[in-house]
Amino acid sequence: MTGQDHEADAAYRAVDEPDTDGVEEALALVGRRTRQKSAPVPGTARHRAAPWPDARALAARLGRAAPPRTQRVPLDQALGRVLAEPLTALCDLPPFDTSAMDGWAVAGPGPWTVQGDDSILAGHADAPPLPDGAAVRIATGARIPPEATAVIRTEHSRTDTDKGQLYAEREVAPGQDIRPRGQECRSGDQLLPAASLVTPAVLGLAAAAGYDELLTVPRPRVEVLVLGDELLTAGLPHDGLIRDALGPMIGPWLRALGVEVIATRHLGDDAEALHEAVTTSDADLLLTTGGTAAGPVDHVHPVLRKAGAELLVDGVAVRPGHPMLLARLAADPHRPDGSRDRYLVGLPGNPLAAVSGLLTLAEPLLRALAARPAPAPYRAPVRDEVHGHPYDTRLVPFVHRADQLVPLHYNGPAMLRGIAAADGLAVVPPGGARAGDELEVLDLPWAPSNAQDGCFT
């Protein structure tokens, strides 16, 4: 392993350590690796972009270093958030012995004498103790009467109405079809650890365990700023104007990551409007599309300088998406939360290049701000040879087929046809990959993953 490989490993390890000193180390590492990359390459121009793994690790590190924020919300507002504390049972589950089936509660050996015509129903108060040799009808979920020893399912029993007797048609085992109190958990048991994603099933478990509210990590708030005078929001392209593909895509993509998108605004190529948005927004992250290069209407860099922002990543050695950037916005002492770090991620204007920027800088930062654990990294063999860039990482759309990655066509920076059909992006190292090589995989947030998932046992 080379010295640069060891440094890349250090950047990855830094992602999981939330101390702020590590952020400074990661920043220094990105800077050092960028300077190393800046050495002239024979036959090429100087290359000043940060290495792709270092930039991605730094984005995650910044999010993890943010001071923790919590918010207690009703159950109906907690879906998609992350638990800020372990989910601990507030009661036994079930809270009392209950019947698992419709049938008969019986006491002792049979046959049993039927106790009247009434049934014990779910939701009713305690029934009187059941005498030895007696039986009483019971519904699923109803409390087991004291002294009852088993439940006989209706279909496994017969009654002699003349004698008022109940007979079992199968052997009766003590405790059968009774859910004992605390079978699932006891009060005080930890049901889920902190940082668990609140899914519909988690909401059901929390309600059953006695919760009306959950302490969660607030969703990061993002404002999307779509730049470019050439963009149409409706109709067919005409007269040099093209449809905006990023405005309709970015917001839903971010919501799939558990983010609150507070606005998507079209600013055109207006430096003053961009400066006002950068200096007045209260979003945790501003995300711009286009304007990150050095053309006559590329205003992102000048606006960031004017706003006093700290440029942390200025270009990444990845194709597509090379001119992406990450900046820390200047603190505003006049805001109630003025000490909180706010960030801007500048995405390139080409659609697939913007997707690359989302996955490289925005997704790791936002995932960490939301306290969502990063998915376990995994690799898979590629079916076909993939051409690489001489010194940059490539991100190539693929689909899973028979445990292999099949690269898709239409993977140019301005194309969305490939990514629209893809399961994810394959990380192709500089120089490319041969058929059978194992590549790192970046799954899309809505696509099924072939990674090995853990489970609770």
Stockholm file with secondary structure:
# STOCKHOLM 1.0

chainA/1-457         MTGQDHEADAAYRAVDEPDTDGVEEALALVGRRTRQKSAPVPGTARHRAAPWPDARALAARLGRAAPPRTQRVPLDQALGRVLAEPLTALCDLPPFDTSAMDGWAVAGPGPWTVQGDDSILAGHADAPPLPDGAAVRIATGARIPPEATAVIRTEHSRTDTDKGQLYAEREVAPGQDIRPRGQECRSGDQLLPAASLVTPAVLGLAAAAGYDELLTVPRPRVEVLVLGDELLTAGLPHDGLIRDALGPMIGPWLRALGVEVIATRHLGDDAEALHEAVTTSDADLLLTTGGTAAGPVDHVHPVLRKAGAELLVDGVAVRPGHPMLLARLAADPHRPDGSRDRYLVGLPGNPLAAVSGLLTLAEPLLRALAARPAPAPYRAPVRDEVHGHPYDTRLVPFVHRADQLVPLHYNGPAMLRGIAAADGLAVVPPGGARAGDELEVLDLPWAPSNAQDGCFT
#=GR chainA/1-457 SS CCHHHHHHHHHHHHTTCCCHHHHHHHHHHHHHHHHHHTSCCTTSCCCCCEEHHHHHHHHHHHHHHSCCCCEEEEGGGCTTCEESSCEECSSCBSSSCEESSSEEEECSSSSEEEEEEEEECTTCCCCCCCCTTEEEEECTTCBCCTTCCEEEEGGGEEEETTTTEEEESSCCCTTTTEECTTSSBCTTCEEECTTCBCCHHHHHHHHHTTCSEEEEECCCEEEEEECCTTEESSSCCBTTBEECSHHHHHHHHHHHTTCEEEEEEECCSCHHHHHHHHHHCCCSEEEEESCCSSSTTCCHHHHHHHTTCEEEEECEEEESCTTCEEEECCCCTTSTTTTSCCEEEEECSSHHHHHHHIIIIIHHHHHHHTTCCCCCCCEEEBSSCBCCCSSSEEEEEEEEETTEEEECSCCSTTCCHHHHTCSEEEEECTTCBCTTCEEEEEECTTSCCCSCCCCCC
#=GC SS_cons         CCHHHHHHHHHHHHTTCCCHHHHHHHHHHHHHHHHHHTSCCTTSCCCCCEEHHHHHHHHHHHHHHSCCCCEEEEGGGCTTCEESSCEECSSCBSSSCEESSSEEEECSSSSEEEEEEEEECTTCCCCCCCCTTEEEEECTTCBCCTTCCEEEEGGGEEEETTTTEEEESSCCCTTTTEECTTSSBCTTCEEECTTCBCCHHHHHHHHHTTCSEEEEECCCEEEEEECCTTEESSSCCBTTBEECSHHHHHHHHHHHTTCEEEEEEECCSCHHHHHHHHHHCCCSEEEEESCCSSSTTCCHHHHHHHTTCEEEEECEEEESCTTCEEEECCCCTTSTTTTSCCEEEEECSSHHHHHHHIIIIIHHHHHHHTTCCCCCCCEEEBSSCBCCCSSSEEEEEEEEETTEEEECSCCSTTCCHHHHTCSEEEEECTTCBCTTCEEEEEECTTSCCCSCCCCCC
//
